[in-house]
């Protein structure tokens, strides 16, 4: 699975909505499908079943909150939902880190960078909706190991 091929499989009812133009939405929706593969591995281990549930809920709520915020009438209201999405992206990164013993260090390194890319986009979206105001210090959010192209085209998964 890669981002380009995945986009072609998304139903036109989603792709034709103006929400589809929001990069953070597209990437976070893709992240949900990638996460589905990860939680299957986590669910096999009795010790990490609850982690799998938490992880999938956190990753899934990123795109859902972006979608809900996108539909709001004011920048302040949109920003609130984008902040919820931001919180879910950071929560997802935390759960991914905790899953490293089961899904593997390489997979987790990719997912941490993936979530960081989404966080970076959301920080800009929140700032734009709040008129340049953001409630955290100026931070540099960069993916460490993967180039932006590799991050979405070469998706590692845990081995069976």
N, C-alpha and C positions, 0 to 999 in steps of 0.2 A: 504494500500500500504506500502511495505517495500522494502529496497534495494535489498535483496536477490531475492524476487519474481519479482521485476521489471527487474532485469538483465536478467532473463529468457525470458522476453517478448521483449527485444531489438533485432531487426533483426540481423541475422548472418552476413550480409554485414557490419554492424558496429562492431559487436563483434570480427570478424575475422581480422579486420584491426589492425596493430601494435599500432595504437593510443589507442586502448582499454586497453593496458597495463598501460597507464598513469592514476594513481588513481585520480588525480585532474580532469581529463577529465570525467571519469566515474561518479564521485560524482557531478560534475557540470551539466552533462547531466541529471542525476537523479533529481537534484535541479530544473531544468526547468520543469519537470513533476510535482513535488511537488508544485511548484509555480503556475502552471496552476490551481490547486484547490484553491489556495489562491486568485488569481485574480478574479475568478468567484464570490467569496464573496465580494471582493472590488468593483466589477463592478455593483453589485446590488444597491449600494449607490451612488447617483448622485454626492455627494461631493468627492468621492474617485475614480471616473472613470479614471481621468488623472493619479492618483497615480498608479492604476492598470497597465496602459499602461507603465509607466516609470519603474515600478518594473519588469514587464515581459521582457521588452527590456534589462534591466541591467542583470537579471539572465540569460537570453538566450544568451547574448553575452559572458559570461564567457567561456562556452564550445566551442563556435565558435572561439574565439580568441586563445584558447589552440590548437584547430585543425589547424588553420591557421599557428600558430607559429611552431607547430610540423613539419610542412612540409617545413620549411625554411632551407636553406643550411648552415648557419653559426650560431654559438652560440649567437653572438650579435643580429642577426636578430630574432632568436627564442626568446631571452630574451625580445625584444621589444614587441612582441605579448603576451608573458606571463605577462608582466607588464600591458598591456591593460586589460588582463583577471583579474589581481589583482585589477586594478582600478574598474572594473565592479563588482567584488565581494564586494569590500568596498562600492560601490554605492548601491548595492543590500541590504547590511546590513542597510544602512541608510534609504532606502525606506521601508524596513521591520519595522524598528523602528517607522516610521511615520504611519504605518498601524495598530498599536497596538490597537487603539480605535475601529476598526471594526473587525479585525480577532482575537483579544484577546491576552492578556498578555502571556498565556502559549504557544500558537502557535508561537508568536513572539520570546519568549525566545528560543524556539527550533530552529527557523530559524536563529537567531543571532549566536547561537552556530554552526549551520550547515555552515553558511557563514564563520565563524571564522576558522573552520576546513579547508575549501577550501583555505582561505587566507594563513594559515600556510603552506599548501602544495605548493602553488604558490611562496611564499617567498623562499623556498628551490629551486624550479625550476629556478627561476630568478637568484639566487645566483650561482647555478651550471652552468648555461649558460654563466654567466658573469665571471666565474673563481673565485668564492668566493667573488666577489665584489657586495655589495648591497647598495642602496642609502638611507637607513634608519637605525636608531640606532637598536642595538640588542634588540628586543622586544620579550616578551613571549606571544604567542598566544595559549590560551587554551580555550576549551569549559568549561563553568562554571557549568552548571547544569546537563548535560547528559554525561554518559560514552560514549566512542566511539562506543560501540556496540549498546547501546540504541539510539544513535543519528540517526542511519540509519535503525533501526528495529522497533522502536515505534514512528511513525510519527503522531503527533497530527494535527488535522485540526479544523478550526472554525466550530462551530455548526450551523446548518441551522436555 
